[in-house]
Amino acid sequence: MVSLKQKQSGFTLVEILIVIVIIGILAGLVITQILGANAKARDTERKTDVNSIVNQLEAYYAKANGYPTNAKLNDATWRKGNEISSGDSDKSFKDPQGNSATLADAVEPAVGQYGYTATPAGCEPATSDTGENTGTANPCKGFMLRVRMENTKEKDAETVNGVLYYTRRSAN
């Protein structure tokens, strides 16, 4: 006797749903890894920029016996006269997620900013806009340069008020 039932092939709705859920989980894992890699790359760029600025500040200190104030360090004329270069269009003074190439005068800079504070409070830069010694009696003898980090597992960073910062201080 011949059977009238035809055998149908294909996937059931449950099988399709299981595959969609598995693909969704895998996509979620991949996206999280990609986003984490981007944050790590931006943090690496921040650290490189900060270290570059610190090296230039230490070279300036060796020449002038003092550090610049925040206002002078943000002044393009002063930087040029004192041979402090920030490279391509102030790139090293600009956070990867920020718009401004201006260093904030802040101990706790906002997202997208580098913060620079000269010490002691009220100190003066040791040189003029042309790089000549000003003969100030109150030169800046120290500084702190800080940037907010994205990666919470950053080894070189410190936590201040619950926020992770990469901080460099003057060698003197």
Stockholm file with secondary structure:
# STOCKHOLM 1.0

chainA/1-172         MVSLKQKQSGFTLVEILIVIVIIGILAGLVITQILGANAKARDTERKTDVNSIVNQLEAYYAKANGYPTNAKLNDATWRKGNEISSGDSDKSFKDPQGNSATLADAVEPAVGQYGYTATPAGCEPATSDTGENTGTANPCKGFMLRVRMENTKEKDAETVNGVLYYTRRSAN
#=GR chainA/1-172 SS CCCCCCCCCSCCHHHHHHHHHHHHHHHHHHHHHHHHHHHHHHHHHHHHHHHHHHHHHHHHHHHHSSBCCHHHHTCHHHHHHTTCCCSGGGGGGSCTTCSCCCCBSCSSCCTTCEEEEEESTTCBCSBCTTSCBCCCSSBBCEEEEEEECSCTTCTTCEEETTEEEEEEECCC
#=GC SS_cons         CCCCCCCCCSCCHHHHHHHHHHHHHHHHHHHHHHHHHHHHHHHHHHHHHHHHHHHHHHHHHHHHSSBCCHHHHTCHHHHHHTTCCCSGGGGGGSCTTCSCCCCBSCSSCCTTCEEEEEESTTCBCSBCTTSCBCCCSSBBCEEEEEEECSCTTCTTCEEETTEEEEEEECCC
//
